[in-house]
Amino acid sequence: MANTVRTVGAAVDFSPTSKSALKWALHNLTGQGDRLILINVHPSQSDHTRKELFHHTGSPLVPLEELRDTNFSKQYGIPNDPELMHILDTGSKTRGTKVEAKVYWGDPKEKLCKAIDDLQIDSLVVGSRGFGPIKRVLLGSVSDYVVRNASCPVTVVKGSPSPTCRR
């Protein structure tokens, strides 16, 4: 069977849970030559200028090398996160995975589903805050919505991944 390049999406909001999901995606779904695309969604009200410019399409794809640039952080409202960069650097080197990022503005539930189609993602990984059933009904859950509406398989990672989980 021929090796095919996969495109894996990882929803990242810079929380500990999303970083755990990112680690899980790198260790379990990516390999040599695969693409990992970080997807970050800002609420619509966060930046009206960017929202107007990239409302429907999101930002351009940004390669890993440019994610460190402080101009990128300022331009797209992404925090400069050394822990996240360490995860990405280590994962891209050890797994041989090409890492890129894309920023969207709007409702995370809808934009994650849109990103799957726009970026032709084969599998999406999201973190879960672990709402109980009552909070999930009252507040809604991004991960629940995406699992029900995505056009690709979605893996929901709760908390820290087990160090023994490997592909």
C-alpha positions in Angstrom: 0.0 0.0 0.0 1.4 3.4 -1.0 2.1 6.0 1.7 -0.2 9.0 1.3 0.3 12.4 2.7 -2.3 13.2 5.3 -3.5 16.6 6.4 -4.3 16.7 10.1 -6.0 19.7 11.7 -5.5 20.7 15.4 -7.8 23.2 17.0 -5.6 25.4 19.2 -6.8 28.1 21.7 -3.5 28.0 23.7 -5.2 26.3 26.7 -3.5 23.4 28.4 -6.2 21.1 27.0 -5.7 22.2 23.4 -1.9 21.8 23.9 -2.6 18.2 25.1 -4.7 17.6 22.0 -1.9 19.0 19.8 0.6 16.6 21.4 -1.8 13.8 20.9 -2.2 14.7 17.2 1.5 14.9 16.6 2.2 11.5 18.3 -0.7 9.6 17.0 -1.8 10.9 13.6 1.2 12.5 11.9 4.2 11.0 10.2 6.9 11.7 7.7 5.7 14.1 5.1 2.2 14.7 6.6 0.8 18.2 7.2 -0.4 19.5 10.5 -2.4 22.7 10.4 -3.1 24.6 13.6 -6.5 26.2 13.5 -7.2 29.1 15.8 -10.5 30.9 15.9 -11.0 34.4 17.4 -14.4 35.6 18.4 -15.9 38.0 15.8 -15.6 41.0 18.0 -11.9 40.6 18.7 -10.6 42.6 15.7 -12.9 44.3 13.2 -10.2 45.1 10.7 -9.0 41.5 10.4 -12.5 40.3 10.6 -13.5 42.4 7.6 -10.4 41.4 5.6 -10.5 37.7 6.3 -14.1 37.1 7.5 -14.9 34.3 5.1 -11.5 32.9 4.2 -9.4 33.2 7.4 -5.8 34.3 7.3 -3.3 32.9 4.8 -1.6 29.7 5.8 1.5 30.6 7.8 4.5 28.2 7.9 6.0 27.2 11.3 9.1 29.4 10.7 6.9 32.5 10.6 4.9 31.6 13.7 7.8 32.7 15.9 7.8 36.2 14.4 6.5 38.8 16.7 4.9 40.6 13.7 2.8 37.5 13.1 1.7 37.5 16.8 0.7 41.1 16.6 -0.8 41.0 13.2 -3.2 38.1 14.0 -3.6 38.4 17.7 -1.8 35.1 18.5 0.1 35.0 21.8 3.8 34.3 21.6 3.7 30.9 23.4 7.2 29.3 24.0 5.6 26.0 25.2 3.5 25.7 22.0 6.5 26.5 19.9 8.6 23.8 21.7 5.8 21.3 21.0 5.7 22.2 17.3 9.5 22.3 16.9 10.0 19.0 18.5 7.0 17.4 16.8 8.0 18.6 13.3 11.6 17.5 13.7 10.9 14.1 15.2 7.9 13.2 13.1 9.0 14.8 9.9 5.7 16.8 9.7 5.1 20.1 8.0 3.4 22.5 10.4 1.3 25.5 9.3 -1.2 27.7 11.0 -4.4 29.4 10.0 -6.5 32.0 11.9 -10.2 32.4 11.5 -12.6 35.0 13.0 -16.2 34.1 14.0 -18.0 31.3 15.9 -15.4 28.5 16.7 -18.0 25.8 16.0 -18.8 26.9 12.5 -15.3 28.0 11.6 -13.7 24.7 12.6 -16.2 22.9 10.3 -15.5 25.4 7.5 -11.7 24.9 8.0 -12.1 21.1 7.5 -13.6 21.7 4.0 -11.4 24.7 3.1 -8.1 23.0 4.0 -9.2 19.5 2.9 -8.4 18.1 6.4 -8.4 14.3 6.7 -8.7 14.3 10.5 -9.3 17.0 13.1 -8.2 16.9 16.7 -9.8 19.1 19.4 -9.5 19.4 23.1 -12.4 19.1 25.5 -12.8 21.2 28.6 -14.8 18.3 30.1 -18.1 20.0 30.7 -20.6 17.9 32.6 -23.9 17.1 30.9 -25.7 20.2 32.4 -23.1 22.7 31.4 -22.8 21.2 28.0 -26.5 21.6 27.4 -26.6 25.2 28.7 -23.3 26.5 27.2 -22.9 24.2 24.2 -19.8 22.4 23.4 -17.5 23.2 20.5 -16.2 19.7 20.4 -19.8 18.2 20.4 -20.9 20.4 17.6 -17.8 19.7 15.5 -18.1 15.9 16.1 -21.7 16.0 14.8 -21.2 18.4 11.9 -17.7 17.8 10.5 -17.1 16.2 7.2 -14.0 14.2 8.5 -13.2 12.1 11.5 -12.8 14.1 14.7 -10.9 13.0 17.8 -11.7 14.7 21.1 -8.8 14.6 23.6 -9.6 15.1 27.2 -6.8 16.4 29.5 -3.2 15.2 29.2 -2.5 12.4 26.7 -1.1 9.1 28.0 2.6 8.9 27.3 2.1 5.3 26.1 -0.3 6.4 23.3 1.8 6.0 20.1 1.0 5.3 16.5 
